[in-house]
Amino acid sequence: MYYGCSIMDNFNSKTYKNLREVLKDEGLIKDDVFEEINLRQLKTGEPEEEIIKSMRLVSDDDLVKSKAKFLKVPFVDLENTAFSPEALSLVPESVAQKYNIVPYKLDTKTKVLFVTMVNPLDLETLEFLEKKTNLKINASMSTQKQVENFIKEKYIREKSITSEVNKALDERRTDEMEMKKAQEKVAVEAPVAKIVSTILEYAIKSRASDVHIEPQEDNVRIRYRIDGILQEKYLLPRNVQDAVVSRIKILSDLKIDEKRVPQDGRFFFSADGNDVDLRVSTLPTTYGEKVVMRLLKKSQKVPTLPDLGLRGLALKNLMNSIQRPHGIIIVCGPTGSGKTTTLYSVLDVVSTTKVNVVTIEDPVEYQMKGVNQVQVNVQAGLTFASALRSFLRQDPNVIMVGEVRDAETADLAINAALTGHLVFSTLHTNDASGVPPRLLDMGAEPFLLVSSLNCVVGQRVLRRVCKDCIGEREMTADEEKEIKTTLGPIYGLIEDKYKKEGKKLMLPKITGCEKCNNTGYMGRVAIYEVMPISEKISKLIIEKAAASEIQKQAMEEGMLTMKQDGYVKVLEGVTTMDEVVRVAQY
């Protein structure tokens, strides 16, 4: 048996005499509290850890992390650690519960079972596990709450994938040549089909937008994008990789024997009354084919603009631009920033029985009633530009172009707007002020651009705090300075409003509960900057001014930047500063 760090690591790491030294070194307690713990221990003879707990000086997580550091044992955060069903099957649930131990990873090459426990110094239990599993044990430490939650969730809820992985492994232990001949047959057999179903069922249950199946050197990593963040959840044995990928390929009507080039497909899946369309993409990598599945819920309603996070002057300016009969509205931001969702919400506003709306998308993500949606098909010659030409012969009122990718599409979009159509599209720029210079770089004529461009929207998507477990905390001096500097006079207005209501400005405190999977976040919200093209901004565009000058003018006219909008939402308890900095710091 051995711990998850080498003897040399232990030798080089700092040695502590007691737990309070670690807490002080980590900045969790001050000198006076350090001395208070020392005096109390000398007077009463109580264990140091019990004194610290009774004084409620630090959170349980910080205490266990510090204790792990004191004991020179690795700390494992089970909430953000993927588990191996194969490892789970080696330790019975009764043993895990009795000894507060969690098997989460198995290295078949070195024959090491990775476990984490509440008391990693319980040598008797570790020796028992060594004898029972016939494997070396790599021990680490986790909190009591995390261990209990893991046992409850994984042993009870994930029994299906554990048993099906073991069945699949048994079936895969046959002659390799025979397996190649029977590849298609294996891919549809019960254990592998059940593994895929369980992976997808978890995706639906956890509100994931994407599922990543990634072959590694020793295992297959399953990750889910939940509220915009990738989270590792499963580690499957390497042996089931081909069968799982083949199963997904068969469902998606892809060629299972073609592994050298990327493929794209779709299939339908239903679980617990939720109907989901899955967009599938395969990619050949060093260790095999990687699969990414995008989940598109059929029952999902198009959110309203206020639901997305637009309000106040930004919402008013966008609505004014939408209500004009012609012109271009551009939504900008990087991939995954929610541009398409915003456009669908806008289309939901303008789409009526009196209006002909046509879209060209790559791909069509949501099917909207009353909207004529077309999907790009490059192989057949159907591109954004060619479709846009055809649209003008379809008597449209509103045209949505998924993305302005080239000069030809930009030119056609401008001409469509100038000939009396309302055009919506997206562009990859960092902020709203960067859109006019980018379109000019594409070859757009400045005087035509200012005549056609109504409004530009910049956006990012970040996580909402969980309403069921949100707490409050006071802001630090550094946080207050940062928010005041960014918001300027707006901060004073918000502060005055709160004072009138007898409240104090506070920041959201992340705690975590069962509903949000102990992350503290549930759902997403967008932060926006909406820049209507005023006369002064039009003049700057004609002069080919820099993006910074355009932004400065827009802010003088009342535009909130994305970061400012984010900090306003932080003060309102919608999201956290960490989230705003993560997506809007550029």
Disulfide bonds with the S-S distance in Angstrom:
none
